Amino acid sequence: FSTEPFERHYVNRPFAELVGHKRDTGAEVAGRETFVDPEDYQRMADDLAQGVERDNVIAQRVRPDTGELWWSSVSTRKIDFAGREAALVWVHDISGPKSREEQLAQSALQLRAILESCTTAVCVFRRVSEEREYIYASNRMLEMFGARDVGELNAFGFINTFANPNEAIEMRERHHQGQYRQDAIFERVRLDGSRFWGMGTASEIEFEGQPAAIVWITDISDRVDAENRTAQHANQLRDMLETSEAGVSVFRRGTLERVYANQGFLRRFRDW
C-alpha cells in the first residue's frame, strides 16, 4: 500500500484468495469492506499512514464473496516501493487457533463458575512459580483469608498465610515434586493477622492452559478447638485421678479391657 494516497498497489494470489478478491484489483481502497469492525480497519489505516510498523494485530474479517467470517493476524513494515513510501502487509488466517482460544476461554469460564459454586474454599496456584503465585481464588477463599482479590493474596505472600513458615516451604517443595497430600491440617494466618485451622487437599490441574495446583481448604477451627477442649478435659481428669488416694481403674465397655489404672490402684497391687 502507498500511504499518500492510501492505495493498494500489489497483491499476491494467496492474499486475493484469503480476502475473497480477484488478484487484479488495481489501485483501490485497502479492503475496508473485509473488516467486521470498521474501527479495526481505521486503526490499521492510521498506522500505515503514519508509517508505524505492527506485528500480529488481530482482527475479525469477512469474505465479501461468501460472507464467511474469519480471524486475521496482520503485520506491517515500511518499505520503498517504486520510489515511493509504502507499507508491506502480511495477512494470516488464524481462524483455527483463534477458535481454539475461544474454546479454551469458554472452558475456563465454565470451570471458574463451577469452582465459585463449590461450598469449599478453592484456590489455584501456578505450579512452576517459586513464590506460589495465586492464579485464582474463589470468593469463599478470599473471605477465608480476608482478601479483596487475588492480587492482595499474592502481595501478602503464600508463606505468610502459614503460622509456621517451614510448613509452607515443605508444602511448596512437595508440590514441585508432584507430591500432594490429602486432608493436611495446618494453622493458617489471615491478612489481618488472625489465625485459624485449615484442612487442605491438593492435586495437579491444567488451568487456563498452564500447569497448576488446585487446593481445597476447609476451616476446621471449631473442630480443632473441640478436640483441644476434650484433650484438656481428659488431661485434667487424669491429673485428678493420679492425685487421688483411691485406687481407680478404667475398663473398655464390652471387652472389659483395662485401659487405665492410677497410681493408687497400682500401689495397692504392689503392696499385695
C-alpha positions as a Python dict, from the first residue, in 0.01 Angstrom:
ca = {
    (1, 'F'): (0, 0, 0),
    (2, 'S'): (110, 355, -62),
    (3, 'T'): (34, 585, 228),
    (4, 'E'): (-38, 907, 40),
    (5, 'P'): (-279, 846, -120),
    (6, 'F'): (-380, 530, 68),
    (7, 'E'): (-397, 281, -217),
    (8, 'R'): (-327, -84, -276),
    (9, 'H'): (-59, -131, -542),
    (10, 'Y'): (1, -504, -536),
    (11, 'V'): (-150, -826, -402),
    (12, 'N'): (-24, -1182, -441),
    (13, 'R'): (-255, -1471, -521),
    (14, 'P'): (-278, -1606, -158),
    (15, 'F'): (-384, -1260, -39),
    (16, 'A'): (-652, -1232, -306),
    (17, 'E'): (-786, -1579, -222),
    (18, 'L'): (-772, -1510, 151),
    (19, 'V'): (-978, -1190, 144),
    (20, 'G'): (-1211, -1305, -138),
    (21, 'H'): (-1095, -1062, -410),
    (22, 'K'): (-968, -1109, -759),
    (23, 'R'): (-594, -1063, -782),
    (24, 'D'): (-609, -789, -1044),
    (25, 'T'): (-788, -530, -832),
    (26, 'G'): (-599, -219, -932),
    (27, 'A'): (-541, 84, -709),
    (28, 'E'): (-836, 69, -469),
    (29, 'V'): (-902, 140, -103),
    (30, 'A'): (-735, -121, 116),
    (31, 'G'): (-1009, -374, 174),
    (32, 'R'): (-1208, -186, 434),
    (33, 'E'): (-1513, -392, 338),
    (34, 'T'): (-1341, -706, 471),
    (35, 'F'): (-1330, -579, 832),
    (36, 'V'): (-1624, -669, 1056),
    (37, 'D'): (-1544, -379, 1289),
    (38, 'P'): (-1468, -60, 1089),
    (39, 'E'): (-1252, 62, 1378),
    (40, 'D'): (-1011, -228, 1318),
    (41, 'Y'): (-966, -104, 962),
    (42, 'Q'): (-930, 258, 1070),
    (43, 'R'): (-657, 173, 1324),
    (44, 'M'): (-461, -15, 1058),
    (45, 'A'): (-509, 267, 806),
    (46, 'D'): (-391, 528, 1060),
    (47, 'D'): (-83, 320, 1142),
    (48, 'L'): (3, 275, 775),
    (49, 'A'): (-46, 646, 705),
    (50, 'Q'): (194, 731, 988),
    (51, 'G'): (447, 468, 888),
    (52, 'V'): (401, 275, 1215),
    (53, 'E'): (509, -90, 1196),
    (54, 'R'): (297, -355, 1370),
    (55, 'D'): (318, -730, 1440),
    (56, 'N'): (30, -974, 1483),
    (57, 'V'): (-261, -730, 1500),
    (58, 'I'): (-574, -947, 1537),
    (59, 'A'): (-898, -852, 1363),
    (60, 'Q'): (-1214, -1036, 1262),
    (61, 'R'): (-1290, -1012, 892),
    (62, 'V'): (-1545, -1129, 636),
    (63, 'R'): (-1501, -1260, 281),
    (64, 'P'): (-1720, -1045, 52),
    (65, 'D'): (-1772, -1327, -194),
    (66, 'T'): (-1904, -1583, 61),
    (67, 'G'): (-1992, -1384, 375),
    (68, 'E'): (-1767, -1620, 575),
    (69, 'L'): (-1624, -1474, 898),
    (70, 'W'): (-1260, -1536, 978),
    (71, 'W'): (-983, -1409, 1206),
    (72, 'S'): (-675, -1245, 1061),
    (73, 'S'): (-333, -1160, 1201),
    (74, 'V'): (-175, -858, 1026),
    (75, 'S'): (188, -745, 1030),
    (76, 'T'): (326, -439, 851),
    (77, 'R'): (666, -298, 752),
    (78, 'K'): (770, 34, 595),
    (79, 'I'): (930, -9, 251),
    (80, 'D'): (1027, 187, -57),
    (81, 'F'): (807, 74, -349),
    (82, 'A'): (896, 205, -694),
    (83, 'G'): (1049, 516, -537),
    (84, 'R'): (752, 588, -311),
    (85, 'E'): (700, 543, 61),
    (86, 'A'): (480, 240, 112),
    (87, 'A'): (378, -33, 355),
    (88, 'L'): (421, -407, 305),
    (89, 'V'): (139, -603, 470),
    (90, 'W'): (127, -973, 563),
    (91, 'V'): (-211, -1127, 642),
    (92, 'H'): (-256, -1472, 801),
    (93, 'D'): (-576, -1667, 856),
    (94, 'I'): (-572, -1771, 1224),
    (95, 'S'): (-935, -1883, 1248),
    (96, 'G'): (-831, -2230, 1369),
    (97, 'P'): (-607, -2112, 1657),
    (98, 'K'): (-849, -1829, 1740),
    (99, 'S'): (-1135, -2078, 1761),
    (100, 'R'): (-931, -2296, 1996),
    (101, 'E'): (-852, -1991, 2210),
    (102, 'E'): (-1222, -1911, 2233),
    (103, 'Q'): (-1299, -2270, 2329),
    (104, 'L'): (-1030, -2258, 2599),
    (105, 'A'): (-1166, -1926, 2724),
    (106, 'Q'): (-1520, -2068, 2737),
    (107, 'S'): (-1395, -2377, 2922),
    (108, 'A'): (-1208, -2153, 3166),
    (109, 'L'): (-1524, -1951, 3236),
    (110, 'Q'): (-1720, -2270, 3294),
    (111, 'L'): (-1453, -2403, 3532),
    (112, 'R'): (-1449, -2077, 3727),
    (113, 'A'): (-1829, -2090, 3755),
    (114, 'I'): (-1809, -2444, 3889),
    (115, 'L'): (-1540, -2351, 4143),
    (116, 'E'): (-1738, -2045, 4257),
    (117, 'S'): (-2039, -2267, 4329),
    (118, 'C'): (-1826, -2500, 4543),
    (119, 'T'): (-1910, -2484, 4914),
    (120, 'T'): (-1541, -2532, 4999),
    (121, 'A'): (-1284, -2253, 4956),
    (122, 'V'): (-1077, -2313, 4642),
    (123, 'C'): (-759, -2159, 4506),
    (124, 'V'): (-527, -2234, 4214),
    (125, 'F'): (-150, -2182, 4213),
    (126, 'R'): (87, -2154, 3922),
    (127, 'R'): (274, -2483, 3964),
    (128, 'V'): (610, -2365, 3831),
    (129, 'S'): (609, -2045, 4035),
    (130, 'E'): (873, -2032, 4308),
    (131, 'E'): (665, -1780, 4503),
    (132, 'R'): (348, -1992, 4475),
    (133, 'E'): (161, -1729, 4276),
    (134, 'Y'): (-218, -1748, 4304),
    (135, 'I'): (-388, -1762, 3963),
    (136, 'Y'): (-739, -1787, 4103),
    (137, 'A'): (-916, -1777, 4437),
    (138, 'S'): (-1289, -1831, 4486),
    (139, 'N'): (-1491, -1578, 4683),
    (140, 'R'): (-1503, -1824, 4974),
    (141, 'M'): (-1123, -1843, 4970),
    (142, 'L'): (-1090, -1464, 4963),
    (143, 'E'): (-1334, -1434, 5254),
    (144, 'M'): (-1147, -1706, 5446),
    (145, 'F'): (-822, -1509, 5432),
    (146, 'G'): (-980, -1163, 5442),
    (147, 'A'): (-855, -1057, 5099),
    (148, 'R'): (-1036, -846, 4840),
    (149, 'D'): (-885, -1017, 4537),
    (150, 'V'): (-609, -1248, 4418),
    (151, 'G'): (-369, -954, 4393),
    (152, 'E'): (-396, -893, 4767),
    (153, 'L'): (-330, -1262, 4840),
    (154, 'N'): (-19, -1255, 4621),
    (155, 'A'): (100, -931, 4783),
    (156, 'F'): (58, -1089, 5129),
    (157, 'G'): (254, -1394, 5018),
    (158, 'F'): (183, -1767, 5030),
    (159, 'I'): (434, -1835, 5308),
    (160, 'N'): (281, -1564, 5527),
    (161, 'T'): (-53, -1749, 5525),
    (162, 'F'): (107, -2020, 5743),
    (163, 'A'): (163, -1980, 6116),
    (164, 'N'): (472, -2199, 6068),
    (165, 'P'): (668, -2083, 5758),
    (166, 'N'): (859, -2413, 5746),
    (167, 'E'): (532, -2596, 5679),
    (168, 'A'): (466, -2367, 5382),
    (169, 'I'): (814, -2429, 5240),
    (170, 'E'): (775, -2804, 5288),
    (171, 'M'): (439, -2799, 5108),
    (172, 'R'): (580, -2593, 4821),
    (173, 'E'): (868, -2836, 4773),
    (174, 'R'): (634, -3137, 4775),
    (175, 'H'): (416, -2977, 4509),
    (176, 'H'): (720, -2902, 4293),
    (177, 'Q'): (796, -3276, 4307),
    (178, 'G'): (437, -3366, 4219),
    (179, 'Q'): (353, -3490, 4569),
    (180, 'Y'): (15, -3387, 4705),
    (181, 'R'): (-139, -3462, 5044),
    (182, 'Q'): (-499, -3523, 5133),
    (183, 'D'): (-659, -3357, 5437),
    (184, 'A'): (-338, -3191, 5556),
    (185, 'I'): (-401, -2974, 5863),
    (186, 'F'): (-209, -2652, 5924),
    (187, 'E'): (-259, -2340, 6131),
    (188, 'R'): (-314, -2057, 5882),
    (189, 'V'): (-294, -1678, 5905),
    (190, 'R'): (-537, -1422, 5763),
    (191, 'L'): (-429, -1090, 5619),
    (192, 'D'): (-536, -915, 5941),
    (193, 'G'): (-308, -1144, 6145),
    (194, 'S'): (-580, -1358, 6299),
    (195, 'R'): (-535, -1735, 6284),
    (196, 'F'): (-747, -2038, 6205),
    (197, 'W'): (-700, -2408, 6145),
    (198, 'G'): (-738, -2519, 5785),
    (199, 'M'): (-758, -2868, 5637),
    (200, 'G'): (-644, -2877, 5275),
    (201, 'T'): (-641, -3120, 4985),
    (202, 'A'): (-436, -3051, 4671),
    (203, 'S'): (-390, -3202, 4327),
    (204, 'E'): (-249, -3114, 3985),
    (205, 'I'): (-464, -2942, 3726),
    (206, 'E'): (-428, -2758, 3395),
    (207, 'F'): (-588, -2420, 3450),
    (208, 'E'): (-645, -2185, 3157),
    (209, 'G'): (-377, -2357, 2955),
    (210, 'Q'): (-100, -2366, 3215),
    (211, 'P'): (19, -2625, 3470),
    (212, 'A'): (-122, -2551, 3812),
    (213, 'A'): (-209, -2692, 4153),
    (214, 'I'): (-564, -2669, 4286),
    (215, 'V'): (-623, -2660, 4662),
    (216, 'W'): (-946, -2701, 4861),
    (217, 'I'): (-936, -2561, 5216),
    (218, 'T'): (-1189, -2611, 5496),
    (219, 'D'): (-1186, -2404, 5814),
    (220, 'I'): (-1185, -2665, 6093),
    (221, 'S'): (-1110, -2428, 6381),
    (222, 'D'): (-1426, -2532, 6568),
    (223, 'R'): (-1333, -2900, 6537),
    (224, 'V'): (-976, -2840, 6649),
    (225, 'D'): (-1097, -2629, 6942),
    (226, 'A'): (-1340, -2906, 7044),
    (227, 'E'): (-1065, -3168, 7019),
    (228, 'N'): (-832, -2950, 7223),
    (229, 'R'): (-1100, -2898, 7490),
    (230, 'T'): (-1166, -3272, 7500),
    (231, 'A'): (-794, -3341, 7534),
    (232, 'Q'): (-770, -3074, 7803),
    (233, 'H'): (-1061, -3225, 7997),
    (234, 'A'): (-906, -3571, 7964),
    (235, 'N'): (-574, -3441, 8099),
    (236, 'Q'): (-749, -3267, 8385),
    (237, 'L'): (-939, -3586, 8471),
    (238, 'R'): (-617, -3788, 8450),
    (239, 'D'): (-439, -3540, 8679),
    (240, 'M'): (-726, -3556, 8927),
    (241, 'L'): (-724, -3938, 8928),
    (242, 'E'): (-346, -3953, 8965),
    (243, 'T'): (-356, -3737, 9279),
    (244, 'S'): (-640, -3939, 9429),
    (245, 'E'): (-561, -4175, 9718),
    (246, 'A'): (-832, -4407, 9597),
    (247, 'G'): (-738, -4681, 9355),
    (248, 'V'): (-904, -4624, 9017),
    (249, 'S'): (-909, -4849, 8714),
    (250, 'V'): (-1087, -4787, 8382),
    (251, 'F'): (-1215, -5068, 8156),
    (252, 'R'): (-1329, -5055, 7795),
    (253, 'R'): (-1702, -5119, 7782),
    (254, 'G'): (-1793, -5450, 7622),
    (255, 'T'): (-1446, -5612, 7616),
    (256, 'L'): (-1360, -5523, 7978),
    (257, 'E'): (-1008, -5441, 7856),
    (258, 'R'): (-830, -5231, 8119),
    (259, 'V'): (-720, -4904, 7956),
    (260, 'Y'): (-610, -4707, 8262),
    (261, 'A'): (-505, -4752, 8621),
    (262, 'N'): (-393, -4471, 8850),
    (263, 'Q'): (-101, -4485, 9088),
    (264, 'G'): (-326, -4550, 9386),
    (265, 'F'): (-456, -4866, 9214),
    (266, 'L'): (-106, -4981, 9110),
    (267, 'R'): (31, -4926, 9464),
    (268, 'R'): (-234, -5150, 9613),
    (269, 'F'): (-140, -5431, 9378),
    (270, 'R'): (229, -5383, 9452),
    (271, 'D'): (151, -5394, 9825),
    (272, 'W'): (-30, -5722, 9773),
}
